[in-house]
Amino acid sequence: MSRNLNSHSLFRGDYNLLLPDDHEANNDGFDSRQNFGRQSNRANGTGNNSSQRGNSSSGPSPSSSSHALHQTTSFSSNMSSDEMQQAGDSQLDPEPTKFFFQETYARLGVKGNFLPLAAQPPNVDLGEWLAHHCVMQSSAVDQFILAIFEVDNNTGLPICNPRSCPVMSAGRSHTYTWLNSKKEPVKVPAAQYIQLVQKWINGKVGDSRVFPTDPPTNSPAAFPLSGPNTSGATSPSAGTPTVTTPPPTFTSNDWVGKAAGFPETFFGDCKTIFRQLFRVFAHLYHSHWVDPFWHMSDVGNGHGYLDLNSLFAYFITIAKLFGLLSDKDLEPMQPLIDIWIANGSIPAEAAAGACTIVPAQ
């Protein structure tokens, strides 16, 4: 029986595929056999929410104290030279207060931690489990991306636009680039970068050669366990599960997901997916935490800053538990991550990378 994997693109614009750049710019359900399937529940849409925003961009802050893709000019061509200069000049202004690095605003919308949801359940192949996380995390992030693509009635532009976010960045010290058709790093507006990330991930999870939707013909009724596991859970738990298996190490003739039909390049693709999703998270926090996520916190639509915190804590728990992101990758959000490690929102096992995957060299 096939593993149903549906994916719908949320990107806007007709772009060819670029390659993600792993470096920063210089300016630093079970299927029928085991009740599990890699299902993508991505919302259909064009990247723009039908609702309109108004009067939010000028609202108060939380504190009363203040494979090759050719370059496209579809975003920058909408801006005049004066507007481009103003966007560049804005980089000289003092950087806004990072409220999300304060413990007051680091709270989650749930109690406990996400280790039971992050750790590999018994009798689930490690490749299947990582594929599940890649699909579900990218689908969840898509819903928050929709919020920054809403049109602000005050400007007639999406909240994230080439004027407000002329480059993909996470604060002043981290700027991310994409690779053009010559595999040269290029800076693109954040909205375009995010849409390229969505398209690239959709292309990966929708490619049956990378994320196979049919089990291998010679596979057993249930995949053998490969790698760490804890008891499964359906919701975050206040308890701290114990990871009982040592980190998996693979030989030259084996790789993550081999038994489940995944290609040898699969684990590298998973790491790239998580790296790109992290960059999206970092941009959401550094550039859009106040607007829209702080302003949406009282709306009760599941997209306020507490909800963003909860999803990001879940994401980081997975990434650190399996070693999907490096310390260098995490730098733009490290102060927030440190708060969660200290208060147990990210449990010790995950913080220590207890299930870090060691691929064959």
C-alpha positions, 0 to 999 in steps of 0.5 A: 500500500502506498504512503500517501504524501500530498503537498501543495505549494504556498509560494507566490510567483513563477520561479525556477528552482534555485539551490539553497546556500548553506552559508551566510553572506559575508556580513555576518501515518504509519501506513496500513502496516504500522499505522503511520504515514508521511502525510503533508497537510499543507493548506491550499493557497497562494501565500496570501491570506484572504483577510486584510490587515489594517492599523497594525504596523503602527501599533504599540510594541510589547513594552511601553518603551519603545535546481538552478534558478535564474535570478528574478527581478519580480520583487525589486522591479516594484520598487523605485530607486529612492525606495531601494535607497531608503530600504538600505538606509534603514539598516543604519537605524538602531536595531529594535529591541529583541523582546523575544530574547526576554524570559517574559516573552519566551513562554510557550502556549503548552505545558511541559516539553516536546520530547515525546513528540520528537523522539523516535517511537518503537518499530518506526524506521529512523528515515520514516520518522525524519521524513515525518518531521520534515513534512509536518514541520514545513507544513506548520511553518507555512501557516505562520508564513501566511501571516507575514504575507497578509496585506497591510491596508496602511501600505497596500503591501504584504507585511514582509515586502522588499521595502521592509525586508530587502534581504533575507536576514535574522537581525543585523549580523546574519544575512542569508543568500541563495544560489543562482544558476551559476551557483553564485550566492545572491541576496534576494528580498526575504519574501522571495527567499522564503517562497523559494524555500517553500518551493524547494522543500515542496520539490523535495518532499513531492519527489518520490525518488527523495521521499518515496511514497511506496515502501520497498517491495522487499520490506517486512510488515513493519520496518526494523527499528534503527536508532533511538526511541522512547515511548510515543506520546500524543501531546507534550508531557510535563515528564522527561522521557529517557532516551534509552538507545545510543546515537546511531552510527552508520557504516559505508554500506548503510545510511539513514532510511535505507531499510525504508527505501530512502536514497543515500542523500536523504539525511543530507536533504533532511538537514538542509530542510531543517537549516532552511526552515530555521532561517525562516523562523529566525527571520519571523522572530527578528523582523516580524515578532511584533508585527504580526505575531505580537499583535495577533496574540489576543486574536486567538487564531493560533498564530500569536507569539506564544504559538510561534514559540511553541512551534519553534521549541518543538522544532529545535527539540527535534533539530538538537535531539538528532543533530540536524543543526550546528551551533553555527546555524543556531546563533541568531536564536541562541539566547532564546534557545538558552532560556528554553534549555534552562527552564526545561522547555527543551529537555536535557536529552535534546539539548545534549543531542542524545540521538545525534545521527552519525552518517558514514564518512 
